């Protein structure tokens, strides 16, 4: 064989190896050579030198599931305006522990007892700094726990306040309270 032909074959073989490697790499990152956006630019760059937008190769993203707190607060908000009724646990009338019981059952499938004192026993006491929306807030005096609510964040709660009142979001009104996280 003459040297010109040998050189041409060698260049063709090198080009073939380079193109095969480029094709393999582009397929590995999800770019098809048959797609209308495929270019001869290096993988990850467009002809202008800037990076390709991730959305052209990104897979469909799944919708993020709401957090535990978001689910709890969503259910609590839906009860806004429902009337207070002693001993009631929903779905349209509540006392304080009936509201927290209902919110946890609907949002998380968690069964809580129907008494603020009994609900204390189902929680781990946490600091104000550690409290997150959806945790429980227990109000107490010398006689013990007398009221429970769902923490909404920002020193606010969702609660069923008492006879003649309705479920509402309110400011925490006293320092005689503590936070609990359902175990």
N, C-alpha and C positions, 0 to 999 in steps of 0.2 A: 504494500500500500504506500501511496505517496504521503509525504508529511502534511500536506494541506488537507487531505481527506482525514487523516488521523486526528489532526487538530480540530477539525469541524465536528467529528464524532465525539471527541472528548468534551468540547464545549456543549454539544447537545446533551450529553449524558449529565454534565454538571447542571445545566439548565433544568433538565428533567428532575433531578434530585432536589434542586432548590424549589421548584414549583410544587412537587409532591409534599415537601416539608411545609411550605406555606399553606397549601390546601388542608393538610392535616391539622395545622395550628388553627386556621380560621374555622374549621368545623368544630374543633375542640372548644372554642370560645363562643360558638353558636352563630357564626356568620356563614351563610351559604354562598358559594360562588355564583349561584343562579339568582340570588335576590337582587332586586333593582338597586339596592344601596351598596352592593359589593363593589370595591374599587381595587386598584392595584397597589394602594398604599399599604404600608406595613400594618400588621394586626394591631388594633387598638387606636389607629390614627386615621383621620380622613385625608383627602388629597391636600387640604389646606394646612395640615400639621396638627390641628386640634383633635382632642379625643372625641371618639364617637359618643353620642348620647347613650347612656345606659338603657334608656327606655327602648331603644331599637333592638337590643338583645335581651332585655330583662324578661323574665317569665312573669306571668300574671301573679300579682301579689294577693294573698289571702286577706280578707278583711280581719282586722285585729279584734279579738274578743274583748269586750269591756272588762275592766278590772273588777275585782270583788267589790270594792267601794262604790264604783260607778253603778254596778247592778243593784246594790242595796239602796243607794240614793234614788235611783230611778223609780224603784217601787215605792219608797217613802214619799217622793214628790207626787206620785199618782194619787195618794190618799189625802192630799192637801184639801182642806175644807170639809172632810168627812166629820160627822158629829161624834163627840165623846159619849160613851155609854159605859157605865161601870160593868166590868166583867165581859165586855164584848171584845172579840178578836177578829173582826172583819167579816166580810170584805168591805162593808160600808159604814160600820160603826166600830169604835175602838176605845179601850181604856189604854193607859200608857204601856203596860206590859203586853197587852193584846196587839198593839201596833208593832212593837219590836218583834214579837213572836211572828206576826203575819209577814213583816218585811223579810225576815230571815228565811221563813219557809218558802215564800214565793221566789225570792231572788236566788237563794242558794240551796234550797231543799233541806235546810237545817232546822231541826225541831227544838224549840226552846220551851221551857215551862212557862205557865201563865201566871207569873208573879215576879215583881221586880226583885224581891229578895232571893227567890229561887234562881233567877237569871244571873245574879252575882256568882252563884256557885258554878255556873257553866262558863265563866270567863276567867281570864288571867288578867290580873291588875296591871295596868301599864301607866307610864308617866304621860303628862300632857304633851311633852315633846315627841313622844313615840306615837301618840294618837293619830289615827288616819280616818278619813271619812268612812263611815260604815261601822266604826267601833261603837260600843255602847257607853253612855254616860249615865252614871248612877248618882242620884241626889240623896243626901242623908241629913239626919239631925240626930239628936241624942237618942231617939227611939229606933234608929237604924235607917236602912234604905227605904225611902217612901216614893221614889219616882225614877223612871228609866226613860231614856230617849236614844235616838240614833244620831251620832255625831255627823254633822254636815261639813265640818272644817271651818276654820276662821272663827272659832268661839261661838258657833251656831249649832243648833240641834233641830231635828224633826221630832215632834212629840204630840201626844194627845193630852192637852193640859188639864182638863178637868170638866166637871159638870157645867153644862151650858156653853161650853167652848168647842172649838173645832180643831182638827189636826192642822198644825201650822209649823212653819220654820221660825225659830226664835233665837235670841241671844241667850247664852248661859247667864243666869241672873244672880248666881250666888257662888261663893268660894267653897261651899260645902258640897262638893261633888268629886267624883273620881271616874277614871276611864277604865273600861274592861274590854278585852278582845276575846271573842268567842273561840273556845278551843275546839 
